[in-house]
């Protein structure tokens, strides 16, 4: 986030998001990106710049007076641009609409910069529910087997990472943020920081405890970097002996998925979260509320995407119909 490139009113909103709304760093970065892009579009529309390349437009001089000129139709024009020119999906547009709504509400109600809120009547596009992509039980076992049998000096670390993803349904940000002190080995559980900086408890099964302990035996102890990432406390370290990065974890999982003969364009780190949730629901007879708590979902409707049933389950249900042998 490069605050020096923002107009002051935008930085005020970002500060409000962090301090009052308690949004995570990643959420605030998304706010900054979405709103900066919106303001760049408005600068083009209002002829405040001759530049048409969004990456080259400077919004630092965007004034409060310019902000006050924005009308509902201007915002709609931006959303039309996203849909037609950038071919943004409904879910992407919905997220950007949400950001714009929160921003203008702050400008009117909290900062008292605007007398009226031009985003007040914005409607969110309908989003069809998509079935989440996930690995089958056999493919999940294959992925774990590949991680366990890799011939490299990070085998224990990579297996622990893959095991946690597939057993606990962690988000990528949650995994890289784990500190050793977050793990309670006496009670087989750990705490993670999820969306909105919300803390929740994750219970660890035998596979998780074993792979974590195996990794801790070989985890580097000397020359671990003392930095802003709190690398000394981090559970997972990179080759450079600092807290492992998201990109490194993504590369690890991508390599394993490829070795398993799976399509890396279809499966990713986040799909392992889907996999964990789906397998727990299908095979573990997990209550939907318990699954919601485990995944850290605010709304039960988000968790309900995992209550879909497989084609085999549908076929089996039909075959068990008492009229099947009439």
N, C-alpha and C positions, 0 to 999 in steps of 0.2 A: 504494500500500500504506500503510494508516494503522495503524502498529504500536501507537500509543497506545490503540487500541480493542481490542487483543488481550490475552488473559491471558498472563502471562509465559512459561508453558510452550510456548505456540504460537510466540512470538517466538524462543524457544530453538531450536525445530525449524526455523524459517525461516533462522536464522543457520547452523545445521548444513547445511542444503540448499545455501546459498551457498558456505560455506567448505570443507566436506568433500565434499559430493556434486558441487560445481562446477556447480550448476544456474544457468541463465540468469535474468536479472531477470524475464523474462516467465513462466518456469516457476514461479518462487517466488511471483509474483503469483497465478498459478492455484492454487497450493497454498494460499495465504492465503484466497482466495475460497472454494475448495471446503471447506476445514476450518472456516472461520467459519460457513458455511451449515450444515454438519453439526452444529456445536455449538449453533447456534440451534435446530435441530430437536430436539436432545437436551434443551435447556432447556424447550421446550414439553412434550416427552414426560415429563420429570421434574417438571413443574409448578414450575419455577424462575422462570417468568415468566407473567404473564397476557396478555401481548401475543402476538397470532397473526400479525401482519404481520412477516415476516422482516426487512424493511428497517429496522424500528424496534427490533429486539431488540439489547440491549447485552450482548456476551459478555465484556467486560473483567473481570467479577466471577466468571466461571466458574472454580471452584477445582479444585485437584488432587484433593481428596476427591470432587468431582463426577465428575471424569475416571475415577477408580478404580471408580466404580459402573457404568460403561458395560460392557454385556455384548454378546455376539455377536448376540442377538436384537434389541437396540436398534439396532445397525448395520443389521441386516436390515430392520428397520422403516423406517429412513431410505431404504434402497434401494428398498423397496416404494413409499414415498411418491414417490420420483423417477420410478418407472416408471408408477404409476397416476395420481397427482395431476398431476405435472408432465409426464407423457408423454415423459420423457427417452429418447432412443434408446439402444440397447445400447452404442454406441461412447462416448457421453457417460457412461453409468453405469460402463463399464469404466475410464474415465479417473479417475473419482471414487473407485472402489474401489482403484485403484492408489495414489492419494494417501493414502487412509485406511490402507492397509496399511503404506506407508512411514512414516507418522506414528506409528502404534502400535508398529511395530518399533523406531523410535527411542526412544519412551517407555520401552520395556522394556529393550532391549539397550544403548542408549547413555546415556540420561538416568537410567536405573534408577529411574524414577518408578513404573512399574507392575511388579508381580510376574508377571502373565500378560498375554498379548497377545490381546485379544478379537477381533482381525481376522485372526488366523492362518489360520482355515479359510474365509475368504471366497472364493467362487468368482466368476470373471469370466464375464459372460454371453457366449454365443456370438455372434460378429459375422460376419455374412455378408459375403463380399468384394463390394464394389461397384465397378463399372466407373467409372473417373474420367471426369468430363465434360471435354471438351477441344474446342478450335476446330479446324476442318478446315484444311488447308493453304491453301485459297482464302480462308477467313475470316481466317486469320492474316495473309496478305498484304494483305487489305483493311484490317485494323486498322493495320498499319504504314503503309499509304498514307494513311490518315486522319490518323495522327500526323504524318506528314511534310508534309502539306499544310494543317495547321491554320493559320489566320491569327491568331496571337497572339504576344506577345513571349516566350513560353516554348516555342515550337515545337521548338527544338533540344534543350532539356532533356527535354520530354515524349517526343520520338522516341527519345532515348537510353535513357530509362527503359523504354519499351515494347520496344525492341530487346533490351535486356539480359534482360528477363523471358522473351521468346519464344525467345531463343537460348541462354540459360544455365540456365534453370529455377531462378532464384533465389527464395528466400523473401522476403516483404515486409520482414521485419526485417533480412535480409541486405543488401537493396538500400539501405535508408535508412541503414545503418551504414557504407557504403563511404566511405573517405577517399581523397583523391587519391593519397596516398603508398602506398596499397595496390595501385596499378596499376603494373605493370612494362611500360612501353611498348617497351622494348628486346626483350622476350621475349613480348609479347602475352599477358599473363596478369595475374591479380589474386588477392589473398587475401580471403576473406570469413570472418566469424565466424558459424558456424551454431548449431544447437541444442547446449546444454550447453557453450557457449563454445568449441566445437571449430573450429579454423582449417582451412580447406581451400583448395586452389588451383583457380581457375576459368580455363580457357584461353579467350581471346577471339578470335573470328573477325573477318574484315575488316569486316563490318557493325557489330560492336560497337566496334571501334577507331575507325572513321570517325565514328560518331555521338557517341562520347565526345569525340573531338578537336573536332568541330564545335561541341559544347556548351561545351567549355572555352574556346573563342575568345570566347564571349559571356557566360560565367559571371561574375557580379558579383565584383569584386575589392575595391571600396571599401565601407566601412561594413558589412562582414560582422560579425555579432554575435560578441562574445567571451563565451561562456557555458558552462554545464555540458554542453552537447550537443557541444562541440568543433566548432562550426559553421565556424570558419576552416579546418578540415581537411576538412570534408565535401565529397564530390563534388557531390551534388545539394542545391541551396539553394531555399528557398521565396521568395515575393515579399517576405517580411519579412527576407530575407537571413540566415536561420538554417537549420540542417540541416532538410531537408524532413521533414515528419511522415508517419506511416503514413496518416492520414486524407486528407491532401492527395494522396498517391500513389493511394489507392483512388478518390478523386474523379476524378483524371485518367483512370485506366483505365476507370472506369464511364462517363465521358463519351464516350470513344472507342468503347467497346462499343455504346453507344446509337446513336452516329453510324453505326456499321457495320450497324445494323438488327438487332442481336442482342439476345437477352433478358437484361437485366441481373440478373434473378432467378436465371438459370442459370449465368451466366459472371461471373467476378470475377478479382481479382489472382491468387488461388491457382490458378484454373483455367488461367492462363497458364503456371504451373509445370507443370501436368499436360500442357498443350499442347506445351511444349518437349520434355518427356520422351517423349511419345508420338510426335511427329514425328521425333525423333532415332532412336527405335527402329524406326519404320516405314520411314523413308526413308534413314536414315544407316547402317543395318546396324551399329548400335552394340552391342557386347558388353554383356550385362546387368551384368557386374561393373564395367565402365567407367561405365555409367549410374549404378550405385550410388555410385561414387566422386564422380561429378559432382554428384549430388543431395545427397550428404552423408547417406545413409541408413545407420543402424547395422546393420539387418538386410536381407538380400537379399530376404526375403519382402515387405518394403515396396515394393521396386523392382519386384517381379514383377507388380504390378498393371498395369504399362505394357506387358507382353508380350502383352496381348490382341490379337486381330487384328480387322480391320474386316470388315464383311459382304462388301465387294468382294473382299477377299483370300480369304475362304471360297469365294465364288462362282468366283473364278479357279482355286482349287485343284481344285474339282470339275470345271471345264471342261477342266483339263489332265490329268485322269484318262485313261490310255491306253485305257480302255474306253468313253470318251465317244462315240465314233463307231462303235461295234460294230453 
